[in-house]
């Protein structure tokens, strides 16, 4: 089969008539002879793999389907094998994000689909640097996260040498990328853990809206905006930062947070809003206004108490309550079936980005750990911290500046 872009490959090579006649038997091919129908806007959108200061999948609008997967290098594999693996992964990601088949080894799962805003993002865990004899290049920001009292972490679903985040607006496109990268790993690395997530599909609402999580709350209202003058400083490692290979990169904290939905759903809407500090209907702060109105943490109600309770999640996690610490949240919801006790195994695949987790996630989580009203309704079950280097230049593979330093 010729290397036809999945954006254009529509139709079939032939059809069977009522009498069993294969219409394409005489050499007719609809794919070759008929003008291709255009893809929908949803399928045709693509995101560049290289050429940007940052990897895709950080500031890219969150997609409807996501996969998070961590790999460990195989026994005996080191720096040489890791570099070869990142070359393979980068080559495959570049083609898939452009909506092109990977090559002869392509599984053809998403053959007739467009790129559907596919992004593939790569990162390195703390242990990666030991495995590759690159400990001198390991950033201090990758020091293990502290223990939090609410953690109930499963070590088998935490950490990892390598981390990959996949997002797309078509489930088959996302799975195709996951399967291809798993095959590309070959004998160099093996899957440590893998998680599947989802968000609302584009076009499901009359106008673009902030996503809701499985508690029904609007989730992500307080995210820093790229238009803010200090956005890059808070989210990305500066060009002058150290280590040099992390210039333009960011640090991803990944947490699998189970929501105790049976307990949560027993609360009245009013009580849920008190726990969060925002109205459930529209995400507006309890101090008044709309979703995007700044919280007035000093505003009192008729009873003389703060309208936003002292232990409300939105209050405790607010940047102004944490020395300006900001996290770019980019999560996916997940549902892994019903547990043996009849409760849903569902919640949030929490992914947040920052220039320095020691100044971002850690102080915020410490405060939440001490007095967040939401803590009674969630359980942190796995955790990871990964250094995500800047975007590759044209012709580079992700991590080249580290692995060839």
VOPAGU-2260 file (C-alpha; in pm, 1 decimal, decimal comma):
REM VOPAGU-2260
SITE   aa  ch    i         X         Y         Z
SITE  UNK   A    0       0,0       0,0       0,0
SITE  UNK   A    1     131,9     343,0     -87,5
SITE  UNK   A    2     213,1     584,7     190,6
SITE  UNK   A    3    -112,8     777,3     170,6
SITE  UNK   A    4    -192,6    1013,5     453,0
SITE  UNK   A    5    -469,7     893,9     680,8
SITE  UNK   A    6    -626,8    1232,6     619,3
SITE  UNK   A    7    -693,3    1135,4     258,0
SITE  UNK   A    8    -739,8     760,0     273,2
SITE  UNK   A    9   -1117,7     720,5     272,0
SITE  UNK   A   10   -1336,5     472,3      92,9
SITE  UNK   A   11   -1278,0     104,0      20,6
SITE  UNK   A   12   -1095,2     -96,6    -239,0
SITE  UNK   A   13   -1413,8    -258,8    -358,6
SITE  UNK   A   14   -1760,6    -376,5    -260,8
SITE  UNK   A   15   -1950,5    -701,1    -296,8
SITE  UNK   A   16   -2268,6    -687,0    -511,6
SITE  UNK   A   17   -2594,2    -869,3    -440,8
SITE  UNK   A   18   -2491,5   -1164,5    -659,4
SITE  UNK   A   19   -2152,5   -1199,9    -496,4
SITE  UNK   A   20   -1971,2   -1003,7    -769,8
SITE  UNK   A   21   -1666,7    -823,7    -632,4
SITE  UNK   A   22   -1695,4    -485,8    -800,1
SITE  UNK   A   23   -1326,4    -413,3    -747,7
SITE  UNK   A   24   -1219,0    -738,9    -916,7
SITE  UNK   A   25   -1154,9    -572,2   -1250,9
SITE  UNK   A   26    -903,2    -334,9   -1093,4
SITE  UNK   A   27   -1144,6     -58,3    -990,1
SITE  UNK   A   28   -1045,6     105,3    -658,3
SITE  UNK   A   29   -1266,3     366,4    -498,6
SITE  UNK   A   30    -972,6     489,7    -292,8
SITE  UNK   A   31    -776,5     555,3    -612,0
SITE  UNK   A   32   -1054,2     681,6    -840,9
SITE  UNK   A   33   -1301,9     873,5    -626,0
SITE  UNK   A   34   -1212,4    1214,2    -486,8
SITE  UNK   A   35   -1154,7    1175,2    -112,0
SITE  UNK   A   36   -1417,5    1319,7     116,3
SITE  UNK   A   37   -1282,3    1582,6     352,7
SITE  UNK   A   38   -1229,9    1490,5     714,3
SITE  UNK   A   39   -1441,4    1658,6     975,7
SITE  UNK   A   40   -1284,8    1945,1    1167,3
SITE  UNK   A   41   -1247,0    1712,9    1465,2
SITE  UNK   A   42   -1032,9    1462,8    1276,1
SITE  UNK   A   43    -828,3    1702,4    1066,5
SITE  UNK   A   44    -665,3    1907,8    1341,6
SITE  UNK   A   45    -299,7    1832,5    1405,3
SITE  UNK   A   46     -33,6    1945,5    1649,8
SITE  UNK   A   47     332,4    1985,9    1554,5
SITE  UNK   A   48     574,8    1737,5    1708,7
SITE  UNK   A   49     890,7    1943,9    1672,7
SITE  UNK   A   50    1006,0    2299,4    1618,5
SITE  UNK   A   51     848,1    2446,0    1933,2
SITE  UNK   A   52    1011,2    2555,6    2256,7
SITE  UNK   A   53     803,2    2302,3    2451,2
SITE  UNK   A   54     673,4    1953,1    2385,6
SITE  UNK   A   55     314,9    1919,3    2271,1
SITE  UNK   A   56      58,9    1804,9    2526,2
SITE  UNK   A   57     133,6    2067,3    2791,4
SITE  UNK   A   58     -44,1    2380,8    2675,1
SITE  UNK   A   59    -237,7    2193,3    2403,7
SITE  UNK   A   60    -612,7    2202,4    2482,1
SITE  UNK   A   61    -697,8    1885,3    2670,1
SITE  UNK   A   62    -828,1    1606,1    2446,1
SITE  UNK   A   63   -1120,1    1370,4    2498,8
SITE  UNK   A   64    -911,8    1051,6    2528,7
SITE  UNK   A   65    -584,7     998,3    2711,0
SITE  UNK   A   66    -339,1     724,4    2801,1
SITE  UNK   A   67     -64,0     754,6    3060,5
SITE  UNK   A   68     204,4     487,2    3056,3
SITE  UNK   A   69     534,5     439,4    3239,4
SITE  UNK   A   70     817,0     214,6    3122,2
SITE  UNK   A   71    1121,3      70,4    3296,6
SITE  UNK   A   72    1435,1       3,2    3096,7
SITE  UNK   A   73    1496,7    -368,1    3058,9
SITE  UNK   A   74    1772,0    -535,7    3263,6
SITE  UNK   A   75    2103,8    -459,5    3098,7
SITE  UNK   A   76    1968,3    -169,5    2895,2
SITE  UNK   A   77    2150,9     158,6    2944,7
SITE  UNK   A   78    2220,2     490,5    2779,4
SITE  UNK   A   79    2278,9     349,5    2430,7
SITE  UNK   A   80    1954,1     152,2    2431,5
SITE  UNK   A   81    1763,8     446,2    2579,8
SITE  UNK   A   82    1886,3     680,1    2305,1
SITE  UNK   A   83    1785,8     431,1    2034,8
SITE  UNK   A   84    1442,8     393,2    2196,1
SITE  UNK   A   85    1383,3     769,4    2212,0
SITE  UNK   A   86    1481,2     792,5    1844,1
SITE  UNK   A   87    1221,8     527,5    1755,0
SITE  UNK   A   88     955,7     683,0    1972,0
SITE  UNK   A   89    1018,0    1032,0    1836,1
SITE  UNK   A   90    1004,7     913,5    1474,4
SITE  UNK   A   91     676,5     731,9    1534,7
SITE  UNK   A   92     523,4    1021,6    1729,6
SITE  UNK   A   93     613,0    1271,0    1459,4
SITE  UNK   A   94     439,2    1065,5    1191,1
SITE  UNK   A   95     132,1     980,1    1396,9
SITE  UNK   A   96      81,5    1339,6    1511,9
SITE  UNK   A   97      84,2    1443,4    1144,3
SITE  UNK   A   98    -173,5    1176,3    1061,7
SITE  UNK   A   99      67,6     958,4     863,2
SITE  UNK   A  100     121,2     581,9     889,0
SITE  UNK   A  101     433,2     487,7    1081,8
SITE  UNK   A  102     558,6     251,7     811,2
SITE  UNK   A  103     558,1    -118,5     740,1
SITE  UNK   A  104     509,3    -194,4    1110,2
SITE  UNK   A  105     197,8      24,2    1137,6
SITE  UNK   A  106     -92,8    -166,2    1287,4
SITE  UNK   A  107    -340,7      30,5    1069,0
SITE  UNK   A  108    -573,5      69,7    1367,5
SITE  UNK   A  109    -639,1     433,2    1275,2
SITE  UNK   A  110    -581,9     401,7     901,4
SITE  UNK   A  111    -883,7     604,8     790,8
SITE  UNK   A  112    -863,6     870,0    1062,6
SITE  UNK   A  113    -696,8    1206,0    1070,6
SITE  UNK   A  114    -453,1    1311,0    1343,6
SITE  UNK   A  115    -740,4    1421,4    1569,9
SITE  UNK   A  116    -517,5    1655,0    1774,2
SITE  UNK   A  117    -292,3    1366,4    1878,7
SITE  UNK   A  118      -9,6    1462,9    2113,2
SITE  UNK   A  119     265,4    1241,7    2252,3
SITE  UNK   A  120     474,5    1377,3    2539,9
SITE  UNK   A  121     783,9    1210,2    2687,6
SITE  UNK   A  122     946,8    1242,8    3029,8
SITE  UNK   A  123    1217,9    1091,5    3249,2
SITE  UNK   A  124    1180,0     962,0    3605,2
SITE  UNK   A  125    1432,6     976,9    3889,3
SITE  UNK   A  126    1549,0     618,5    3831,6
SITE  UNK   A  127    1620,7     678,3    3461,9
SITE  UNK   A  128    1940,7     863,8    3543,8
SITE  UNK   A  129    2079,1     577,9    3752,4
SITE  UNK   A  130    2002,7     328,4    3477,4
SITE  UNK   A  131    2182,0     536,5    3214,2
SITE  UNK   A  132    2481,5     657,1    3422,4
SITE  UNK   A  133    2358,9    1015,3    3391,7
SITE  UNK   A  134    2317,7    1095,1    3760,8
SITE  UNK   A  135    2527,4    1411,1    3719,6
SITE  UNK   A  136    2257,6    1539,8    3482,0
SITE  UNK   A  137    1964,5    1461,1    3712,7
SITE  UNK   A  138    1780,4    1778,6    3818,0
SITE  UNK   A  139    1736,0    1850,5    4187,9
SITE  UNK   A  140    1367,9    1907,5    4103,7
SITE  UNK   A  141    1335,9    1530,4    4051,1
SITE  UNK   A  142    1406,0    1452,4    4416,1
SITE  UNK   A  143    1131,5    1216,9    4539,4
SITE  UNK   A  144     812,1    1382,1    4653,8
SITE  UNK   A  145     758,4    1384,3    5030,7
SITE  UNK   A  146     509,5    1152,7    5195,0
SITE  UNK   A  147     163,5    1296,6    5250,3
SITE  UNK   A  148     -63,8    1168,1    5525,3
SITE  UNK   A  149    -352,0    1103,1    5285,8
SITE  UNK   A  150    -141,9     891,1    5047,5
SITE  UNK   A  151    -223,6     522,7    4998,9
SITE  UNK   A  152      18,8     465,3    4713,9
SITE  UNK   A  153      63,3     145,4    4516,3
SITE  UNK   A  154     435,5     120,4    4433,4
SITE  UNK   A  155     361,9     -98,1    4130,1
SITE  UNK   A  156     156,0     183,8    3977,4
SITE  UNK   A  157     396,2     463,5    4072,7
SITE  UNK   A  158     726,3     595,8    3938,4
SITE  UNK   A  159     903,0     458,7    3633,7
SITE  UNK   A  160    1216,9     524,7    3428,0
SITE  UNK   A  161    1023,2     674,2    3135,6
SITE  UNK   A  162     678,6     830,6    3111,0
SITE  UNK   A  163     457,2     888,5    2807,3
SITE  UNK   A  164     139,4    1096,3    2793,5
SITE  UNK   A  165     -88,7    1038,4    2492,8
SITE  UNK   A  166    -392,2    1250,8    2412,8
SITE  UNK   A  167    -627,5    1261,0    2112,2
SITE  UNK   A  168    -983,8    1348,3    2022,2
SITE  UNK   A  169   -1046,8    1003,4    1874,7
SITE  UNK   A  170   -1012,4     687,2    2088,5
SITE  UNK   A  171    -874,5     477,0    1802,7
SITE  UNK   A  172    -608,7     736,0    1722,3
SITE  UNK   A  173    -505,3     744,3    2089,0
SITE  UNK   A  174    -494,9     363,5    2117,3
SITE  UNK   A  175    -300,6     340,1    1791,6
SITE  UNK   A  176     -32,1     564,1    1940,1
SITE  UNK   A  177     -25,3     363,9    2263,4
SITE  UNK   A  178       6,8      32,8    2081,7
SITE  UNK   A  179     271,6     162,4    1842,2
SITE  UNK   A  180     491,6     300,1    2119,4
SITE  UNK   A  181     459,4     -23,0    2314,9
SITE  UNK   A  182     577,3    -215,0    2007,0
SITE  UNK   A  183     857,8      34,3    1948,0
SITE  UNK   A  184     987,5     -32,1    2298,6
SITE  UNK   A  185    1086,1    -381,2    2186,4
SITE  UNK   A  186    1343,1    -541,0    2416,2
SITE  UNK   A  187    1468,5    -206,3    2547,0
SITE  UNK   A  188    1188,0    -131,0    2794,2
SITE  UNK   A  189     882,4    -288,8    2948,8
SITE  UNK   A  190     557,5    -135,3    3068,4
SITE  UNK   A  191     555,1     -62,1    3442,6
SITE  UNK   A  192     199,2      72,4    3457,9
SITE  UNK   A  193     -61,3     212,2    3221,7
SITE  UNK   A  194    -380,5     411,9    3282,5
SITE  UNK   A  195    -665,0     522,3    3054,9
SITE  UNK   A  196    -855,4     848,1    3083,1
SITE  UNK   A  197   -1120,4    1057,8    2917,1
SITE  UNK   A  198   -1274,5    1403,6    2907,8
SITE  UNK   A  199   -1580,9    1555,6    2748,3
SITE  UNK   A  200   -1568,0    1530,6    2368,9
SITE  UNK   A  201   -1524,2    1852,4    2170,2
SITE  UNK   A  202   -1859,2    1973,6    2040,4
SITE  UNK   A  203   -2060,4    1810,1    2319,6
SITE  UNK   A  204   -2154,4    2154,2    2452,6
SITE  UNK   A  205   -2295,1    2450,0    2262,8
SITE  UNK   A  206   -1977,3    2647,4    2333,3
SITE  UNK   A  207   -1633,9    2550,4    2473,5
SITE  UNK   A  208   -1647,8    2503,2    2848,8
SITE  UNK   A  209   -1410,8    2407,2    3127,6
SITE  UNK   A  210   -1429,3    2031,4    3179,2
SITE  UNK   A  211   -1621,4    1872,1    3465,8
SITE  UNK   A  212   -1477,3    1590,8    3672,8
SITE  UNK   A  213   -1663,8    1282,5    3794,1
SITE  UNK   A  214   -1783,8    1468,8    4102,5
SITE  UNK   A  215   -1969,8    1697,9    3866,4
SITE  UNK   A  216   -1748,0    1994,1    3951,9
SITE  UNK   A  217   -1598,6    2226,7    3693,0
SITE  UNK   A  218   -1228,7    2143,8    3713,5
SITE  UNK   A  219    -947,3    2372,8    3600,7
SITE  UNK   A  220   -1097,3    2720,8    3639,4
SITE  UNK   A  221    -797,6    2852,0    3832,8
SITE  UNK   A  222    -538,6    2739,1    3579,5
SITE  UNK   A  223    -274,1    2998,1    3490,6
SITE  UNK   A  224    -324,5    3133,8    3138,0
SITE  UNK   A  225     -53,3    3150,3    2868,0
SITE  UNK   A  226    -151,8    3515,5    2821,0
SITE  UNK   A  227     -33,4    3598,1    3174,0
SITE  UNK   A  228     306,3    3767,1    3181,0
SITE  UNK   A  229     455,8    3525,3    3434,1
SITE  UNK   A  230     309,3    3207,7    3280,7
SITE  UNK   A  231     634,3    3079,7    3128,5
SITE  UNK   A  232     829,7    3155,0    3445,0
SITE  UNK   A  233     592,0    2947,6    3655,5
SITE  UNK   A  234     538,9    2656,5    3415,2
SITE  UNK   A  235     858,0    2616,4    3209,2
SITE  UNK   A  236    1228,7    2592,0    3285,7
SITE  UNK   A  237    1399,5    2906,7    3148,8
SITE  UNK   A  238    1661,9    2891,7    2874,6
SITE  UNK   A  239    1921,6    2989,7    3134,5
SITE  UNK   A  240    1800,9    2722,8    3377,3
SITE  UNK   A  241    1986,6    2416,7    3496,3
SITE  UNK   A  242    2048,5    2154,8    3385,4
SITE  UNK   A  243    2085,3    2297,8    3036,6
SITE  UNK   A  244    1911,4    2002,5    2869,4
SITE  UNK   A  245    1587,0    2096,6    3049,8
SITE  UNK   A  246    1563,2    2442,6    2887,6
SITE  UNK   A  247    1202,8    2494,1    2778,6
SITE  UNK   A  248    1095,1    2184,2    2966,9
SITE  UNK   A  249     858,7    2133,1    3257,5
SITE  UNK   A  250     800,0    1893,5    3545,1
SITE  UNK   A  251     491,6    1673,2    3549,4
SITE  UNK   A  252     341,9    1542,0    3871,5
SITE  UNK   A  253     110,2    1249,3    3799,1
SITE  UNK   A  254    -133,7    1121,7    4062,5
SITE  UNK   A  255    -411,2     864,2    4034,0
SITE  UNK   A  256    -676,2    1006,6    4265,3
SITE  UNK   A  257    -970,6     781,8    4340,8
SITE  UNK   A  258   -1293,9     966,6    4413,8
SITE  UNK   A  259   -1512,6     814,4    4683,9
SITE  UNK   A  260   -1824,7     883,7    4484,0
SITE  UNK   A  261   -2069,5     693,4    4703,3
SITE  UNK   A  262   -1977,8     917,8    4997,1
SITE  UNK   A  263   -1962,9    1233,6    4787,2
SITE  UNK   A  264   -2303,1    1181,7    4629,7
SITE  UNK   A  265   -2467,3    1155,1    4970,7
SITE  UNK   A  266   -2388,8    1523,2    5028,5
SITE  UNK   A  267   -2638,8    1789,9    4932,8
SITE  UNK   A  268   -2541,0    2022,9    4649,9
SITE  UNK   A  269   -2501,1    2301,3    4905,8
SITE  UNK   A  270   -2259,1    2094,6    5112,8
SITE  UNK   A  271   -2061,4    1991,8    4803,0
SITE  UNK   A  272   -2024,3    2358,5    4714,3
SITE  UNK   A  273   -1899,5    2434,8    5065,2
SITE  UNK   A  274   -1635,5    2161,8    5031,5
SITE  UNK   A  275   -1513,7    2296,4    4695,9
SITE  UNK   A  276   -1572,5    2669,4    4747,5
SITE  UNK   A  277   -1745,0    2711,6    4410,5
SITE  UNK   A  278   -2097,4    2675,3    4276,0
SITE  UNK   A  279   -2154,8    2340,7    4111,8
SITE  UNK   A  280   -2378,0    2478,3    3837,4
SITE  UNK   A  281   -2134,3    2724,6    3682,4
SITE  UNK   A  282   -1806,6    2710,2    3875,4
SITE  UNK   A  283   -1840,5    3061,9    4014,6
SITE  UNK   A  284   -1674,4    3125,1    4353,9
SITE  UNK   A  285   -1911,1    3131,2    4649,9
SITE  UNK   A  286   -1809,5    3494,8    4698,2
SITE  UNK   A  287   -2007,4    3576,9    4382,1
SITE  UNK   A  288   -1965,2    3649,7    4011,8
SITE  UNK   A  289   -1900,5    3406,2    3727,7
SITE  UNK   A  290   -1657,1    3119,0    3679,4
SITE  UNK   A  291   -1374,2    3355,0    3589,5
SITE  UNK   A  292   -1437,8    3605,1    3871,1
SITE  UNK   A  293   -1151,8    3623,1    4120,9
SITE  UNK   A  294   -1234,7    3470,5    4457,7
SITE  UNK   A  295   -1291,7    3722,0    4734,6
SITE  UNK   A  296   -1147,2    3525,7    5023,5
SITE  UNK   A  297   -1230,5    3800,6    5273,8
SITE  UNK   A  298   -1599,7    3837,8    5185,4
SITE  UNK   A  299   -1833,7    3747,8    5472,9
SITE  UNK   A  300   -2189,3    3618,9    5469,0
SITE  UNK   A  301   -2483,5    3739,6    5673,2
SITE  UNK   A  302   -2368,8    3511,0    5957,4
SITE  UNK   A  303   -2032,1    3685,4    5971,5
SITE  UNK   A  304   -1845,6    3379,8    5839,9
SITE  UNK   A  305   -1638,6    3373,5    5517,8
SITE  UNK   A  306   -1854,0    3286,4    5214,7
SITE  UNK   A  307   -1570,1    3060,5    5104,5
SITE  UNK   A  308   -1507,5    2831,5    5404,9
SITE  UNK   A  309   -1163,2    2813,7    5561,6
SITE  UNK   A  310   -1124,8    2447,3    5460,0
SITE  UNK   A  311   -1268,0    2481,4    5107,5
SITE  UNK   A  312   -1052,8    2319,6    4841,3
SITE  UNK   A  313   -1051,0    2629,1    4619,0
SITE  UNK   A  314    -934,6    2851,5    4906,4
SITE  UNK   A  315    -652,8    2625,3    5026,7
SITE  UNK   A  316    -517,3    2561,2    4675,9
SITE  UNK   A  317    -540,3    2924,3    4557,8
SITE  UNK   A  318    -203,0    3070,6    4446,7
SITE  UNK   A  319    -247,9    3369,7    4678,6
SITE  UNK   A  320    -267,9    3124,5    4968,9
SITE  UNK   A  321      52,1    2948,6    4860,1
SITE  UNK   A  322     304,3    3223,1    4791,9
SITE  UNK   A  323     200,6    3246,9    4428,4
SITE  UNK   A  324     263,0    2876,8    4357,2
SITE  UNK   A  325      85,6    2785,9    4034,3
SITE  UNK   A  326       6,9    2451,5    3875,3
SITE  UNK   A  327    -110,2    2400,4    3519,8
SITE  UNK   A  328    -365,7    2122,9    3567,7
SITE  UNK   A  329    -427,4    1897,9    3266,5
SITE  UNK   A  330    -608,1    1591,0    3400,8
SITE  UNK   A  331    -818,0    1309,1    3259,3
SITE  UNK   A  332   -1102,6    1133,0    3436,6
SITE  UNK   A  333   -1088,8     755,5    3463,8
SITE  UNK   A  334   -1326,2     465,9    3536,0
SITE  UNK   A  335   -1182,6     117,5    3584,9
SITE  UNK   A  336   -1502,3     -69,4    3662,8
SITE  UNK   A  337   -1676,9    -162,9    3987,0
SITE  UNK   A  338   -1476,5    -290,3    4283,5
SITE  UNK   A  339   -1567,4    -607,2    4471,9
SITE  UNK   A  340   -1740,4    -399,1    4738,4
SITE  UNK   A  341   -1968,2    -243,1    4475,9
SITE  UNK   A  342   -1802,2      99,0    4470,7
SITE  UNK   A  343   -1687,3     255,7    4142,4
SITE  UNK   A  344   -1312,7     253,9    4083,4
SITE  UNK   A  345   -1321,0     599,2    3931,7
SITE  UNK   A  346   -1162,0     936,7    3973,9
SITE  UNK   A  347    -897,1    1163,1    3828,5
SITE  UNK   A  348    -568,7    1100,0    3650,3
SITE  UNK   A  349    -423,0    1421,3    3785,5
SITE  UNK   A  350    -141,8    1570,3    3576,4
SITE  UNK   A  351       1,1    1908,5    3667,5
SITE  UNK   A  352     287,0    2104,7    3516,4
SITE  UNK   A  353     527,9    2349,3    3676,8
SITE  UNK   A  354     879,7    2486,4    3642,5
SITE  UNK   A  355     973,5    2348,9    3984,2
SITE  UNK   A  356     761,0    2096,5    4178,3
SITE  UNK   A  357     937,1    2193,1    4501,4
SITE  UNK   A  358     781,0    2538,1    4461,4
SITE  UNK   A  359     463,7    2423,9    4287,9
SITE  UNK   A  360     297,7    2094,9    4372,5
SITE  UNK   A  361     473,9    2020,5    4701,5
SITE  UNK   A  362     373,8    2329,8    4905,1
SITE  UNK   A  363      18,3    2323,5    4769,6
SITE  UNK   A  364     -26,7    1953,7    4846,0
SITE  UNK   A  365     118,9    1998,7    5193,4
SITE  UNK   A  366    -146,7    2259,1    5270,1
SITE  UNK   A  367    -421,5    2043,7    5123,3
SITE  UNK   A  368    -294,6    1751,2    5327,1
SITE  UNK   A  369    -334,1    1948,6    5648,7
SITE  UNK   A  370    -690,8    2073,5    5615,3
SITE  UNK   A  371    -866,0    2032,7    5280,5
SITE  UNK   A  372   -1234,8    1942,7    5321,7
SITE  UNK   A  373   -1213,0    1747,0    4996,8
SITE  UNK   A  374    -959,4    1502,8    5144,7
SITE  UNK   A  375   -1238,2    1298,3    5303,2
SITE  UNK   A  376   -1373,9    1216,8    4958,1
SITE  UNK   A  377   -1056,0    1131,5    4762,0
SITE  UNK   A  378    -769,5     883,5    4792,7
SITE  UNK   A  379    -428,4     923,0    4626,3
SITE  UNK   A  380    -340,6     573,4    4501,2
SITE  UNK   A  381     -36,3     624,7    4276,8
SITE  UNK   A  382     220,4     894,3    4213,6
SITE  UNK   A  383     496,4     991,6    3974,3
SITE  UNK   A  384     727,4    1284,1    3903,7
SITE  UNK   A  385     889,0    1326,4    3564,6
SITE  UNK   A  386    1128,3    1569,4    3397,3
SITE  UNK   A  387     986,0    1658,0    3056,0
SITE  UNK   A  388    1250,1    1821,6    2834,1
SITE  UNK   A  389    1176,6    2103,5    2594,1
SITE  UNK   A  390    1048,7    2048,8    2243,1
SITE  UNK   A  391    1286,4    1885,6    1995,5
SITE  UNK   A  392    1423,4    2090,1    1710,1
SITE  UNK   A  393    1361,6    1970,2    1354,9
SITE  UNK   A  394    1564,2    1652,8    1307,4
SITE  UNK   A  395    1613,4    1595,0    1680,9
SITE  UNK   A  396    1463,5    1325,2    1898,5
SITE  UNK   A  397    1319,5    1398,6    2241,8
SITE  UNK   A  398    1592,3    1390,3    2505,9
SITE  UNK   A  399    1876,9    1411,4    2256,1
SITE  UNK   A  400    2040,4    1699,9    2441,1
SITE  UNK   A  401    2051,6    1483,9    2754,9
SITE  UNK   A  402    2145,6    1148,2    2606,3
SITE  UNK   A  403    2415,7    1287,8    2379,5
SITE  UNK   A  404    2558,7    1533,7    2632,0
